[in-house]
């Protein structure tokens, strides 16, 4: 797995843990740095902070384009994979759109359920199609 792939996975883990515990993701990230040997790379930090800062906007896009799925109904892992993927897709010009989608689908395969990869691919694909309108 590439360094960025590991960073994406770590970011999803941090965001998931924060959501499950009802804590701020920045606090979870700092706790991991202090009390764990698991590395939080600069890119993982960028992802966590990016998603945290734009979470309302990201969640609105995800719910709007998920075709009948509310955020609460989505599995928590999928929801956080989608947040990371949507942030990369919409707000990180260093990552090509196709890479953002493909990497998120890979995370969904590794971390989610049987239907997760297809769901993540479909929803991020819709966001990719709508990107010019969303950010225009």
C-alpha positions as CSV (number, residue, x, y, z in Angstrom):
1,X,0.0,0.0,0.0
2,X,1.3,3.5,-0.9
3,X,2.1,6.1,1.7
4,X,-1.0,8.0,0.6
5,X,-3.1,4.8,0.8
6,X,-1.9,4.3,4.3
7,X,-2.7,7.9,5.1
8,X,-6.3,7.6,3.7
9,X,-6.8,4.4,5.8
10,X,-5.5,6.1,9.0
11,X,-7.8,9.2,8.3
12,X,-10.8,6.9,8.0
13,X,-9.9,5.1,11.2
14,X,-9.6,8.4,13.1
15,X,-12.8,9.9,11.7
16,X,-14.7,6.7,12.4
17,X,-13.3,6.5,16.0
18,X,-14.2,10.2,16.6
19,X,-17.7,9.6,15.3
20,X,-18.3,6.5,17.4
21,X,-17.0,8.2,20.6
22,X,-18.7,11.5,19.9
23,X,-15.3,13.3,20.0
24,X,-13.6,15.8,17.9
25,X,-11.4,14.1,15.3
26,X,-8.5,16.4,16.1
27,X,-8.5,15.2,19.7
28,X,-8.6,11.5,18.5
29,X,-5.7,12.2,16.2
30,X,-3.6,13.8,18.9
31,X,-4.4,11.0,21.3
32,X,-3.2,8.5,18.7
33,X,0.0,10.5,18.3
34,X,0.7,10.5,22.0
35,X,-0.4,7.0,23.0
36,X,0.0,4.8,20.0
37,X,2.8,3.7,17.7
38,X,0.6,4.1,14.7
39,X,1.9,6.9,12.6
40,X,-0.3,9.8,11.7
41,X,1.4,11.1,8.6
42,X,1.1,14.7,7.4
43,X,-1.3,13.6,4.6
44,X,-3.5,11.7,7.1
45,X,-3.6,14.9,9.2
46,X,-4.5,17.0,6.1
47,X,-7.3,14.6,5.3
48,X,-8.7,14.6,8.9
49,X,-8.5,18.4,9.1
50,X,-9.9,18.9,5.6
51,X,-12.9,16.6,6.3
52,X,-13.4,18.2,9.8
53,X,-13.4,21.7,8.4
54,X,-15.8,20.9,5.5
55,X,-17.9,18.2,7.1
56,X,-21.2,20.0,6.9
57,X,-20.7,20.7,3.2
58,X,-19.4,17.2,2.5
59,X,-22.3,15.6,4.3
60,X,-24.8,17.8,2.4
61,X,-23.3,16.7,-0.9
62,X,-23.3,13.0,0.2
63,X,-26.9,13.0,1.3
64,X,-28.1,15.0,-1.7
65,X,-26.6,12.6,-4.2
66,X,-27.0,9.3,-2.4
67,X,-30.4,8.7,-3.9
68,X,-32.6,7.8,-1.0
69,X,-30.0,7.1,1.6
70,X,-29.7,9.4,4.6
71,X,-26.3,9.8,6.2
72,X,-27.6,8.1,9.4
73,X,-28.7,5.1,7.4
74,X,-25.3,4.6,5.8
75,X,-22.9,2.3,7.6
76,X,-20.4,4.4,9.6
77,X,-17.4,3.0,7.8
78,X,-18.9,3.8,4.4
79,X,-19.9,7.3,5.6
80,X,-16.3,8.1,6.6
81,X,-14.7,6.5,3.5
82,X,-17.1,8.7,1.5
83,X,-16.1,11.8,3.5
84,X,-12.4,11.3,2.8
85,X,-13.1,10.5,-0.9
86,X,-15.4,13.4,-1.4
87,X,-12.9,15.8,0.2
88,X,-10.1,14.6,-2.0
89,X,-12.4,14.7,-5.1
90,X,-13.7,18.1,-4.5
91,X,-11.1,20.0,-2.5
92,X,-7.6,18.5,-3.2
93,X,-6.4,19.4,-6.6
94,X,-3.2,17.3,-6.1
95,X,-5.2,14.1,-6.4
96,X,-6.7,13.2,-9.8
97,X,-10.5,12.7,-9.6
98,X,-10.2,9.0,-10.8
99,X,-7.6,8.3,-8.1
100,X,-9.8,9.8,-5.4
101,X,-12.7,7.5,-6.4
102,X,-10.5,4.4,-7.0
103,X,-8.7,4.8,-3.6
104,X,-12.0,5.2,-1.8
105,X,-13.5,2.1,-3.5
106,X,-10.4,0.2,-2.4
107,X,-10.9,1.3,1.2
108,X,-14.5,0.3,1.0
109,X,-13.4,-3.2,-0.1
110,X,-11.0,-3.5,2.8
111,X,-13.1,-1.9,5.5
112,X,-16.7,-2.0,4.5
113,X,-19.4,-4.6,3.8
114,X,-20.0,-6.6,0.6
115,X,-22.1,-3.7,-1.0
116,X,-19.8,-0.9,0.1
117,X,-17.5,-0.8,-2.9
118,X,-20.4,-0.4,-5.3
119,X,-22.1,2.1,-3.1
120,X,-19.0,4.2,-2.7
121,X,-18.1,4.0,-6.4
122,X,-21.6,5.1,-7.4
123,X,-21.9,8.0,-5.0
124,X,-18.4,9.4,-5.6
125,X,-19.0,8.9,-9.4
126,X,-22.1,11.1,-9.1
127,X,-20.1,13.7,-7.2
128,X,-17.4,13.6,-9.8
129,X,-20.0,14.2,-12.5
130,X,-21.5,17.1,-10.5
131,X,-18.2,18.6,-9.5
132,X,-18.2,21.5,-12.0
133,X,-21.7,22.5,-10.8
134,X,-20.9,22.0,-7.1
135,X,-17.7,24.1,-7.2
136,X,-18.7,26.5,-10.0
